[in-house]
Amino acid sequence: MSDRYDAIIIGGGPGGSTAALVMARAGLKVCVLEKDKHPRFHIGESFLPRATPLLQELGLEKVVRALPHVNKTGAEFGFGNDMKTMKFDFTIGLVPGTRIFNIARADYDKVLFDQAGLAGAELRENTAVREIVSLKQDDVIVRTGAGDIRGRILIDASGHGTVVGRHLGLRQNFDEPELQKVAYFEHFDDVERLHNDEDGHPGIFMADEGWFWMIGIDAKRTSVGFVTRPEFVKTLNIPPHQLLQWAISRCPVVRHRMRNATGPSTNRVLADFSYTCKPYAGDGYFLVGDAACFLDPIFSTGVTLAMVGGKKAAELSINVLSGKLAPAKAQKQYIKLILGSTGVFWGLIRGYYRHSFRELFMNGTGPMQVHKAIISILAGHVFPKPKWGLRWRLWLFQFCVWGQEKFGTFVPKRPHCSLVAQSPEPLPLIDGADTMAAATAHAI
Ligand SMILES: Cc1cc2nc3c(=O)[nH]c(=O)nc-3n(C[C@H](O)[C@H](O)[C@H](O)COP(=O)(O)OP(=O)(O)OC[C@H]3O[C@@H](n4cnc5c(N)ncnc54)[C@H](O)[C@@H]3O)c2cc1C
């Protein structure tokens, strides 16, 4: 079977390209199947500091830093109705490693994809995998519009496409309503940002109905989005492509920062998350990045997790294909890495939707350096799992969240921000303000 590849990779996003790069450099015959053509828009522009050593190990830091980007040294959190926000800097974390950036994904993903090609991977764009015909170690067949492709191992990095997850019936949404989310987002020019070193701080602004992000991705453009619950949206009579305008018009902090902004009056939409596709590895396959599970994007974890997972899946596949490692052992190691690293974020994400968590988080400091540990976790120092010094402080923090909720005594109580309760104001300088005003008029 001379036409058989060692590895077939579905998806040329950060997870798939990283896996392809590592395997191609090791001399494997690799084929990447990507349904779109790069450059293509993708949301998710803010990375964790833990991605920097990874980019260095992969020899990619220079080439991606040559692209337009904004250095990120920390983050800003606030309630949507309170101009007084909380900022933190990654340098105060307990684990060293603090440099990273925000970047437009169209550029970033294309560079990673091209680097995989330069390393020797065969790249096929505009090639969607339509069906999995066979999925067994050394006998993988996937069907595309251009015919069947054979390989020895399959890496599914198809993002929300979750090709293997759907094929094997593994994809499951979470029962918890709080984890069901929909996002509305766009890029805008001339959004007010923080100054100097804080220019790249992602701004996260919280309300009862959802939360906003504002992420500077180059000197002029800022990514702005609103994440909320589908159930809440059903109570509004707003077309999905105007939901972002509706939300901005009701959030004093975001509205203020966008007072001179220009950009589209409509927005993009991404629904149907979060989910998981367990087991993350099995006979003939590894699931990488969003094809394995999708975490709520609040802490900007997705790209870093996808690249760490892509690298690990590639290294394990190399050892399996050369006979150095039994497939079952490789699968076990991979599952452990993904469970260990994502588990800690699931805990923080669940906490984030509790008001008491937000009150403590906004306080900025805590006993026994608990805040420094949380910052290190948010910097992505969680592989294969967080160090003991981070783990016990995280438990302490979670205990404090419970105590604050029950007794309200650890930090001052903070008023809620409700978008529905706010009076809407139009944004005169955004294109299509009339449309927005019409949309807000229909709001409950
Ligand atoms: C609202 C929102 C905000 C986010 N913000 C952040 C953030 O700030 N920071 C961050 O790190 N992450 C963020 N994320 C998450 C991040 O975007 C993803 O985790 C990341 O893109 C995962 O990379 P990946 O390679 O697994 O998948 P993707 O980047 O989605 O790549 C998958 C690729 O597979 C291709 N594909 C799909 N189906 C097929 C098929 N059948 N055949 C062939 N190709 C296929 C797709 O075209 C795509 O190119 C955010 C996500 C959302 C929804």
The ligand as a MOL file (V3000), in Angstrom:
LIG
                    3D

  0  0  0     0  0            999 V3000
M  V30 BEGIN CTAB
M  V30 COUNTS 53 58 0 0 0
M  V30 BEGIN ATOM
M  V30 1 C -16.2230 32.5880 21.2940 0
M  V30 2 C -14.8910 31.9240 21.3790 0
M  V30 3 C -13.7840 32.6300 21.8330 0
M  V30 4 C -12.5570 32.0110 21.9430 0
M  V30 5 N -11.4790 32.7090 22.4240 0
M  V30 6 C -10.3070 32.0890 22.5580 0
M  V30 7 C -9.1560 32.8040 22.9960 0
M  V30 8 O -9.1990 33.9990 23.2670 0
M  V30 9 N -8.0010 32.1170 23.1170 0
M  V30 10 C -7.8900 30.8020 22.8050 0
M  V30 11 O -6.8120 30.2220 22.9460 0
M  V30 12 N -8.9520 30.1150 22.3540 0
M  V30 13 C -10.1380 30.7180 22.2130 0
M  V30 14 N -11.1940 30.0340 21.7170 0
M  V30 15 C -11.0140 28.6190 21.4060 0
M  V30 16 C -10.1510 28.4070 20.1620 0
M  V30 17 O -10.6900 29.1370 19.0920 0
M  V30 18 C -10.1000 26.9410 19.8490 0
M  V30 19 O -9.9300 26.2170 21.0340 0
M  V30 20 C -8.9470 26.6070 18.8890 0
M  V30 21 O -9.1700 27.1890 17.6200 0
M  V30 22 C -8.8010 25.1000 18.7700 0
M  V30 23 O -7.9020 24.7610 17.7590 0
M  V30 24 P -8.1170 23.4220 16.9370 0
M  V30 25 O -6.9420 23.2850 16.0530 0
M  V30 26 O -8.4880 22.3230 17.8430 0
M  V30 27 O -9.4490 23.6880 16.0640 0
M  V30 28 P -9.7310 24.7780 14.9640 0
M  V30 29 O -8.8450 25.9380 15.1220 0
M  V30 30 O -11.1920 25.0290 14.9640 0
M  V30 31 O -9.3350 24.0640 13.6100 0
M  V30 32 C -10.0960 23.0000 13.1050 0
M  V30 33 C -9.9430 22.9510 11.5950 0
M  V30 34 O -10.5840 21.7760 11.1160 0
M  V30 35 C -11.2340 22.0620 9.9000 0
M  V30 36 N -12.2830 21.0630 9.7050 0
M  V30 37 C -13.4450 20.9240 10.3870 0
M  V30 38 N -14.1630 19.8870 9.9250 0
M  V30 39 C -13.4220 19.3410 8.9360 0
M  V30 40 C -13.6250 18.2390 8.0620 0
M  V30 41 N -14.7350 17.4880 8.1030 0
M  V30 42 N -12.6670 17.9490 7.1430 0
M  V30 43 C -11.5420 18.7040 7.0720 0
M  V30 44 N -11.3100 19.7810 7.8680 0
M  V30 45 C -12.2180 20.0780 8.7900 0
M  V30 46 C -11.7440 23.4860 10.1000 0
M  V30 47 O -11.9620 24.1260 8.8700 0
M  V30 48 C -10.6150 24.1200 10.9080 0
M  V30 49 O -9.6800 24.8010 10.1010 0
M  V30 50 C -12.4170 30.6510 21.5680 0
M  V30 51 C -13.5110 29.9660 21.0710 0
M  V30 52 C -14.7440 30.5800 20.9790 0
M  V30 53 C -15.9230 29.8100 20.4610 0
M  V30 END ATOM
M  V30 BEGIN BOND
M  V30 1 1 1 2
M  V30 2 1 2 3
M  V30 3 2 2 52
M  V30 4 2 3 4
M  V30 5 1 4 5
M  V30 6 1 4 50
M  V30 7 2 5 6
M  V30 8 1 6 7
M  V30 9 1 6 13
M  V30 10 2 7 8
M  V30 11 1 7 9
M  V30 12 1 9 10
M  V30 13 2 10 11
M  V30 14 1 10 12
M  V30 15 2 12 13
M  V30 16 1 13 14
M  V30 17 1 14 15
M  V30 18 1 14 50
M  V30 19 1 15 16
M  V30 20 1 16 17
M  V30 21 1 16 18
M  V30 22 1 18 19
M  V30 23 1 18 20
M  V30 24 1 20 21
M  V30 25 1 20 22
M  V30 26 1 22 23
M  V30 27 1 23 24
M  V30 28 2 24 25
M  V30 29 1 24 26
M  V30 30 1 24 27
M  V30 31 1 27 28
M  V30 32 2 28 29
M  V30 33 1 28 30
M  V30 34 1 28 31
M  V30 35 1 31 32
M  V30 36 1 32 33
M  V30 37 1 33 34
M  V30 38 1 33 48
M  V30 39 1 34 35
M  V30 40 1 35 36
M  V30 41 1 35 46
M  V30 42 1 36 37
M  V30 43 1 36 45
M  V30 44 2 37 38
M  V30 45 1 38 39
M  V30 46 1 39 40
M  V30 47 2 39 45
M  V30 48 1 40 41
M  V30 49 2 40 42
M  V30 50 1 42 43
M  V30 51 2 43 44
M  V30 52 1 44 45
M  V30 53 1 46 47
M  V30 54 1 46 48
M  V30 55 1 48 49
M  V30 56 2 50 51
M  V30 57 1 51 52
M  V30 58 1 52 53
M  V30 END BOND
M  V30 END CTAB
M  END
